Amino acid sequence: MAQDDLKLSVARAAVKYVPEGKIIGVGTGSTANFFIDELAKIKDRITGAVASSKATAERLAAHGIRVFNLTEVEEIPVYIDGADEITRSGAMIKGGGGALTREKIIASAAARFICIADESKLVATLGKFPLPVEVIPMAYKLVAGKLDALGGRAELRIRDGKPFVTDNGNLILDVFGLQIGHPLRLEEKINNFTGVVTVGLFAQRGADLCLLGSPDGVGTLEFGN
Ligand SMILES: O=C[C@H](O)[C@H](O)[C@H](O)COP(=O)(O)O
């Protein structure tokens, strides 16, 4: 079964967790895009969405789903997003698409985080996927040195021959070669480096539930975070 079919199956499953008449949080990436397209089919049953990136806001709006700023919203009952890696305790690496900061903000504001992922994202230990870290541009070399000292190899993210710039006007360092045995500890440590905006480790605010797509169907992992 193709990976896109698995993404579609979890996107369809996630729609069942969307509460009626509410504003929900929506993530970024290819799996989130499948979810947005499924959400469009029930758009009359929701009030709208808070988007975790400009790309997601544009896709939601193109479907006629009303997009709200986080500052306009009283509550977000559920945030639905993909992940680059997820463990059996609900800790994740996110930010492969560069949207980690807004994703983390909305995830923190949401009552429930539902991760939608195909089975290739489930790992025993985080770190095979390079860990994204959003940094203030003037600090990127300083922060890269500190990340290297942790045992990784930090590389400035380049796209189309130029440094990748986030929706917030910052840069991304991708850290290769980390074996993340204690996600929470590492998240706290990297958060403390001056110049870091957000580390793409989601352990403090991990997922509450993961809908995991495999050729056998969509499984659920509950984490109780
Ligand atoms: O910044 C991007 C997000 O964290 C995505 O949720 C993550 O990269 C997974 O994306 P995809 O569903 O395309 O694998």
The ligand as a Gaussian input file, in Angstrom:
#p B3LYP/6-31G(d) Opt

LIG

0 1
 O        6.747000      21.267000       9.840000
 C        6.123000      20.272000       9.490000
 C        5.378000      19.392000      10.383000
 O        5.964000      19.203000      11.620000
 C        4.856000      18.096000       9.815000
 O        3.849000      17.659000      10.665000
 C        5.857000      16.996000       9.706000
 O        6.995000      17.435000       9.002000
 C        5.261000      15.757000       9.011000
 O        4.979000      16.058000       7.690000
 P        4.436000      14.984000       6.680000
 O        3.038000      14.688000       7.061000
 O        4.552000      15.660000       5.333000
 O        5.341000      13.792000       6.758000

